[in-house]
Amino acid sequence: TLFPKSASYLKSHLVVRVKHGKTQYVGVGATVEVPVFKITPSPCLSLSTCFIGVPRKIEFTLKNMTKLAGVYHWEAQDLPEYAIDFEPREGSLLGDGEQKITAHVMPRSAGPLHVLVGCDVEGLTNPIGLEIKGETLPLCVSCHNMHKEDTQNPDVDSSTKRKAMEK
């Protein structure tokens, strides 16, 4: 019995002893694989300008680079600086399979946005990492109340129109 500790190619020989016969030797070998998942286009993704409290989506693909099926689980986070969740959050990929993933990011504070999150893959010691960067700004909304006559000729301000109407 072989107990591999990592992905490798194992080689040995099997001794076959036949009672009242000739001993035979048979070469045996096995490829030991562990799941290898990859994030494409890159494990480092960028968001354009974000605003506090405005959710953002970013899509990427999770690919299984081996023939071995694998199970994955994303670690959602709910922090003071941001919240992130994934759709789908967990699943399995057959060998050479791929899955579109959508990350839902909610920025909560102004300044640089730096998200580091892991995806646990069954059979791997360490999670694979995803990094998302961006810049978060406060959301400022202003409203200008215009009179009906202001919308008819935007080149003339309302005080000029009122003075003309008073004459």
C-alpha positions in Angstrom: 0.0 0.0 0.0 1.3 3.4 -1.0 0.5 6.6 0.9 1.5 9.6 -1.1 1.9 13.0 0.7 1.7 15.1 -2.4 1.0 15.1 -6.2 3.6 12.9 -7.9 4.3 9.9 -10.0 4.8 6.8 -7.9 6.8 3.8 -9.3 7.4 0.5 -7.7 7.4 -3.2 -8.5 5.2 -6.0 -7.5 6.7 -9.4 -6.6 4.6 -12.4 -7.6 5.7 -15.6 -6.0 4.1 -18.7 -7.4 4.2 -21.8 -5.2 6.4 -24.4 -7.0 6.9 -21.9 -9.8 9.0 -19.0 -10.9 8.9 -15.6 -9.1 7.7 -12.8 -11.3 8.3 -9.1 -11.0 5.8 -6.6 -12.4 6.5 -2.9 -12.7 3.6 -0.7 -11.5 3.1 3.0 -11.6 0.5 5.6 -10.7 0.0 9.3 -11.1 -1.2 11.0 -7.9 -3.1 14.2 -8.5 -4.6 16.8 -6.3 -7.1 19.3 -7.5 -5.7 22.4 -9.2 -8.2 25.3 -9.6 -7.4 28.5 -11.4 -9.2 31.9 -11.5 -9.4 33.5 -14.9 -8.8 36.0 -16.3 -6.6 36.6 -13.2 -6.7 36.1 -9.4 -6.2 39.9 -9.1 -9.2 41.8 -10.3 -9.9 45.6 -10.5 -13.1 47.5 -10.1 -13.5 51.0 -11.5 -14.5 53.7 -9.0 -16.9 52.5 -6.4 -19.3 54.4 -4.1 -20.1 53.7 -0.5 -23.3 51.6 -0.2 -23.6 50.9 -3.9 -23.3 47.2 -4.7 -20.9 46.1 -7.4 -20.7 42.8 -9.3 -17.5 41.4 -10.8 -17.5 38.2 -12.8 -14.7 35.6 -13.4 -14.3 32.0 -14.1 -13.1 29.2 -11.8 -11.4 26.4 -13.8 -10.4 22.9 -12.8 -7.0 22.3 -14.4 -6.9 18.5 -13.7 -8.9 15.4 -14.6 -9.8 15.0 -10.9 -13.2 16.3 -9.8 -13.1 18.9 -7.0 -15.5 20.6 -4.6 -15.1 24.3 -3.8 -16.5 26.8 -1.2 -16.1 30.6 -1.2 -15.6 32.4 2.1 -18.2 35.2 2.3 -17.0 38.2 4.4 -19.0 40.9 6.2 -16.4 43.5 7.4 -16.7 47.2 8.4 -14.9 48.2 5.1 -16.8 45.9 2.7 -19.1 42.9 2.4 -18.6 40.2 -0.3 -20.5 37.2 -1.3 -20.4 34.8 -4.2 -22.9 33.3 -6.6 -22.7 30.3 -6.6 -21.0 30.2 -3.2 -20.1 26.5 -3.4 -20.2 23.7 -6.0 -18.2 21.0 -7.6 -16.3 20.9 -10.9 -15.6 17.8 -13.0 -12.2 17.3 -14.4 -11.3 20.1 -16.9 -14.6 21.8 -15.9 -15.3 25.5 -15.3 -17.9 27.7 -13.6 -18.8 31.3 -14.0 -18.7 33.0 -10.6 -20.2 36.4 -9.7 -18.7 38.3 -6.7 -21.1 40.8 -5.1 -19.1 43.5 -3.4 -20.6 46.2 -1.1 -18.1 49.0 -0.3 -18.7 50.6 3.2 -15.9 53.1 3.6 -14.2 55.7 1.5 -10.6 55.1 0.3 -8.8 52.3 -1.3 -10.8 49.1 -1.6 -8.7 46.0 -1.0 -10.6 42.7 -0.8 -8.7 39.4 -0.1 -10.9 36.3 0.0 -10.2 32.6 -0.1 -11.9 29.7 -1.9 -11.5 26.3 -0.1 -11.0 23.4 -2.5 -11.4 19.9 -1.1 -8.0 18.1 -1.1 -5.9 21.2 -0.9 -4.1 22.3 2.2 -4.5 26.1 1.5 -7.3 28.0 -0.1 -6.8 29.7 -3.5 -6.9 33.4 -3.2 -8.9 36.2 -5.0 -7.9 39.8 -4.7 -10.2 42.7 -5.8 -8.9 46.3 -5.8 -10.6 49.6 -6.4 -11.2 53.1 -5.1 -14.3 53.9 -3.0 -15.7 57.4 -2.9 -18.6 58.8 -0.8 -21.8 59.1 -2.8 -23.0 62.7 -3.0 -26.4 63.4 -4.6 -27.7 66.9 -5.2 -31.0 68.0 -6.5 -31.9 71.2 -8.3 -35.5 72.2 -8.4 -36.3 74.0 -11.6 -39.4 76.0 -12.4 -41.4 74.9 -15.5 -40.3 77.9 -17.5 -36.7 77.2 -16.7 -36.9 73.9 -18.7 -38.2 75.7 -21.8 -35.1 77.8 -22.3 -32.1 76.7 -20.2 -29.9 79.6 -21.5 -32.1 82.1 -19.6 -32.1 82.0 -15.8 -35.4 82.2 -13.9 -34.8 85.6 -12.4 -34.4 87.1 -15.9 -37.6 85.4 -17.0 -39.5 86.7 -13.9 -38.3 90.3 -14.5 -39.4 90.1 -18.2 -42.8 88.8 -17.1 -43.3 91.6 -14.6 -42.9 94.3 -17.3 
